[in-house]
Amino acid sequence: MIEFKLNDVEEAEYKEFCERHKKCQFSSTIGGKITLEFIPTGLGDVKIVKCKVCKTEKDITDISNW
């Protein structure tokens, strides 16, 4: 089984991003406005959070533990 996780630093960045994008209006009835993309590399996983409404994205990868 493959499991992707956020550490405490990345989780804080993710929550801050979500909070800033609460006002973005999304018309879907099932949600999915915010996405989190994991990109495995040889050193660690890159984590990118995206808002589908305003097309903003942020790399929240904490490379301090690589």
Backbone as numpy.savetxt, mean C-alpha at the origin, in Angstrom:
# Nx Ny Nz CAx CAy CAz Cx Cy Cz
3.02 -22.07 1.02 2.19 -20.90 1.02 3.08 -19.65 1.02
2.73 -18.69 0.20 3.43 -17.41 0.17 2.64 -16.42 1.02
3.35 -15.73 1.87 2.68 -14.76 2.76 3.42 -13.43 2.67
2.68 -12.37 2.42 3.24 -11.03 2.37 2.76 -10.28 3.61
3.68 -9.52 4.23 3.34 -8.79 5.44 3.94 -7.39 5.38
3.33 -6.49 6.16 3.89 -5.17 6.38 4.51 -5.15 7.77
5.67 -4.52 7.90 6.20 -4.35 9.24 5.56 -3.11 9.87
5.93 -2.78 11.09 5.28 -1.66 11.80 5.44 -0.33 11.08
6.61 -0.07 10.53 6.87 1.18 9.81 6.00 1.26 8.56
5.95 0.17 7.80 5.16 0.13 6.57 3.66 0.22 6.87
3.24 -0.42 7.94 1.83 -0.36 8.32 1.41 1.06 8.68
2.28 1.78 9.38 1.99 3.18 9.72 1.88 4.03 8.46
2.79 3.82 7.50 2.74 4.55 6.23 1.46 4.22 5.46
1.07 2.95 5.47 -0.15 2.51 4.80 -1.39 3.19 5.40
-1.47 3.18 6.73 -2.61 3.80 7.40 -2.67 5.29 7.15
-1.52 5.95 7.12 -1.47 7.39 6.84 -1.95 7.67 5.41
-1.53 6.85 4.46 -1.96 7.00 3.07 -3.48 6.85 2.97
-4.01 5.82 3.61 -5.46 5.57 3.58 -6.23 6.74 4.19
-5.72 7.26 5.27 -6.37 8.40 5.94 -6.42 9.62 5.03
-5.31 9.89 4.31 -5.26 11.04 3.40 -6.20 10.87 2.21
-6.56 9.64 1.87 -7.38 9.39 0.69 -8.82 8.99 1.03
-9.23 9.21 2.27 -10.61 8.90 2.66 -11.63 9.69 1.86
-11.28 10.91 1.48 -12.23 11.78 0.80 -12.33 11.51 -0.71
-11.45 10.69 -1.24 -11.53 10.34 -2.66 -12.80 9.52 -2.88
-13.64 9.96 -3.79 -14.92 9.30 -4.04 -14.75 8.16 -5.04
-15.24 6.99 -4.65 -15.14 5.80 -5.48 -16.55 5.25 -5.66
-16.94 4.92 -6.88 -18.32 4.56 -7.16 -18.62 3.06 -7.06
-17.64 2.25 -6.72 -17.87 0.81 -6.64 -18.64 0.45 -5.36
-19.52 -0.52 -5.46 -20.27 -0.95 -4.28 -19.48 -1.94 -3.42
-18.40 -2.47 -3.96 -17.63 -3.45 -3.18 -16.30 -2.89 -2.67
-16.03 -1.63 -2.90 -14.79 -1.04 -2.41 -13.64 -1.28 -3.36
-12.45 -1.37 -2.80 -11.28 -1.59 -3.63 -10.63 -0.31 -4.11
-10.87 0.79 -3.42 -10.31 2.07 -3.81 -8.80 2.10 -3.59
-8.34 1.52 -2.50 -6.92 1.48 -2.16 -6.39 0.08 -2.45
-5.28 0.01 -3.18 -4.65 -1.29 -3.44 -3.24 -1.29 -2.88
-2.76 -2.47 -2.57 -1.41 -2.65 -2.06 -0.72 -3.68 -2.95
0.38 -3.27 -3.56 1.10 -4.12 -4.50 2.41 -4.59 -3.85
2.66 -5.89 -3.89 3.90 -6.47 -3.38 4.72 -6.96 -4.57
5.98 -6.56 -4.61 6.87 -6.95 -5.69 8.09 -7.65 -5.07
8.14 -8.97 -5.17 9.28 -9.69 -4.60 10.57 -9.38 -5.36
11.65 -9.17 -4.62 12.98 -8.98 -5.21 13.94 -9.92 -4.50
15.17 -9.92 -4.90 16.17 -10.75 -4.27 16.53 -10.30 -2.86
16.28 -9.04 -2.55 16.63 -8.50 -1.23 15.46 -8.48 -0.27
14.28 -8.25 -0.77 13.07 -8.13 0.04 11.91 -7.77 -0.86
10.76 -7.52 -0.25 9.57 -7.18 -1.03 9.38 -5.66 -1.09
9.13 -5.15 -2.30 8.77 -3.75 -2.48 7.27 -3.67 -2.26
6.83 -2.65 -1.51 5.41 -2.47 -1.22 4.97 -1.10 -1.71
3.96 -1.09 -2.57 3.45 0.15 -3.14 1.96 0.22 -2.88
1.51 1.32 -2.28 0.10 1.53 -2.01 -0.42 2.54 -3.05
-1.64 2.28 -3.57 -2.19 3.11 -4.65 -3.63 3.47 -4.37
-4.02 4.68 -4.77 -5.41 5.12 -4.74 -5.91 5.08 -6.18
-6.93 4.26 -6.43 -7.47 4.13 -7.79 -8.22 5.37 -8.25
-8.67 6.18 -7.30 -9.47 7.35 -7.65 -8.60 8.48 -8.17
-7.62 8.92 -7.38 -6.79 10.06 -7.78 -5.48 9.64 -8.43
-5.30 8.32 -8.59 -4.13 7.77 -9.28 -2.80 8.06 -8.57
-2.86 8.32 -7.27 -1.66 8.55 -6.48 -1.10 7.22 -6.01
0.21 7.11 -5.99 0.82 5.91 -5.44 2.04 6.31 -4.61
2.36 5.45 -3.63 3.48 5.73 -2.75 4.20 4.42 -2.43
5.51 4.45 -2.55 6.34 3.31 -2.17 6.51 3.39 -0.65
5.98 2.41 0.07 6.06 2.40 1.53 7.08 1.38 2.03
7.94 0.90 1.15 8.92 -0.13 1.50 9.89 0.40 2.55
10.03 -0.34 3.63 11.01 -0.03 4.67 12.25 -0.88 4.37
13.26 -0.27 3.77 14.45 -1.03 3.38 15.45 -1.15 4.51
15.14 -0.60 5.67 16.08 -0.67 6.79 16.29 -2.10 7.30
15.36 -3.01 6.99 15.53 -4.38 7.45 15.95 -5.34 6.32
16.39 -4.80 5.20 16.85 -5.66 4.10 18.25 -6.13 4.38
